[in-house]
Amino acid sequence: MSGGGKQAILCVDDEQDILDSLYDTFMDTYDVKTATNGVEALNIIQDNEIAVVISDQRMPIMTGAVLLQEINKIKPRCKKVLLTGYSDIDAAVDAINKGAVNKYIHKPWDEPELVETVEHLIKMYNADEFMNKMIEDSKKIKTKIDKWKYQSDLLEQFIESCQMGICVVDAEQNIVLVNKTGLKLLKYDNIDNIKDRKVDTVFMLTADKRQAFRELYEKGTFYQLVEVKQADGNVSGVQASLTYLADEKGVKQLKGILFN
């Protein structure tokens, strides 16, 4: 956090009027930092905790896609938006396929869409940061990570207050906990109606889908579309991030799912 408690976002464009427009859009909500080229942006990323980067594609020195790929190497949990013209669609799609961009938006952009996108990515960033802190804290105190300490009051309070759905699974891939947001998204009245079910009966994770998640996880990009079977039998799509942790044998096992 910076800027008096506001989370920081970074806007990158070589045109000052565009930077001014982005700054005016977000200044009341976030600590907005600006850069006019990729080198300047990378220096800011190195020295600051940036939750979201918004970058134009066409810039001197390095393109936005290349810049976001470099940022992904330095701060993989930082969320990234690429602003493109219609002639740059191929570059944007390629950047997404490489795991370097969370979303691309056409220029001139629709301001409500851009604001909503940033708000969503901020939530994703906060959830990722919490998960990472939880894992690191668990390592430091040498507790069993696979239990996730969901029995502790602090973790229970976070899980239940989180604006994203959280599902925790055990070593046998049974659901042991779903928070209130998750139950609402899945249309279940209470945890007893879903607890102890195999995770694949709710989150439709085929072998190919699991492999795709593992590949994204290694690249530092976690979210993709997953179909879920809701309590009423309907199938719906959610954006989900799977967390894998190594067991005692070093094999990475699915431990939890963030979704919305």
Residue, then its C-alpha position, 0 to 999 in steps of 0.5 A: m500500500s502507498g499513497g495514504g493507504k491507496q493501492a498503487i497502479l502504474c499507467v504507461d504511455d508515451e502520449q502525455d494526454i493519455l497519461d493525464s486521462l488515465y490519471d484523472t480516471f483513477m486518482d481518487t481511488y488509487d495511488v496512480k504512478t505514470a511512466t512514458n516508456g518501458v524503461e521508466a516503468l520497469n524502474i518504478i516496478q522494481d521500487n514499488e508495490i504495484a497491483v495493476v499495470i495499464s500499458d499502451q501497446r505502441m511505444p518507443i523503446m519497447t512495446g507494451a506487450v514486451l514491457l508486460q512480459e518483462i514485468n511478469k518476470i519481476k512481479p508475476r502477481c502484478k496484474k496487467v492490462l494492454l491498451t491496443g488499437y485494432s491493428d494490434i490484436d495479434a500482439a495482444v492475443d500473443a501476450i495473453n497466450k504467453g501469460a503476460v497479460n490479464k486483459y486487453i482493451h481497445k483504444p479508445w477505451d470505454e471508461p466504465e469497462l476500464v474502471e471495472t476491469v481494474e477493480h476486478l484485477i485489484k481483487m484478484y491481486n489481493a487474493d493472490e497476495f493473501m494466498n502467498k502470505m498464508i503459504e509463506d507464514s505456514k512455511k516459517i512456522k513449519t506447520k502442515i500446509d495441506k491443512w491451510k490453517y482454516q481452523s484459525d480464527l484469522l483465516e476463517q474471518f478472511i475466508e468468510s469476508c472475501q469477495m471472491g469464492i474460496c474452496v479448500v480441498d484435502a489430500e483426497q480432493n474432497i471439498v472441506l470448506v467453501n466460503k459464503t461468497g462461494l456458496k452463493l455462486l454455486k447456489y448452495d444454502n450451506i456448507d453441509n450440502i457440498k462438504d466432502r464431495k469430490v472437487d471434480t463433481v462441482f468444478m468440472l476439471t478435466a485432465d486437460k483443464r488441470q494440465a492447463f492450470r499447472e502450465l499457467y501456474e508455472k508461468g505466474t498467471f493463474y486465472q482461466l475459465v472453468e465450468v461449475k455444476q451448481a446446486d440446481g444442476n445448471v452449468s455455469g462458467v467462472q474465472a478460477s485460480l487453482t493453488y498447488l502445493a507440494d506434498e511430503k513426496g514433493v508432488k504438487q497437489l490441488k489445495g484450493i480454488l479462488f473463483n468468481 
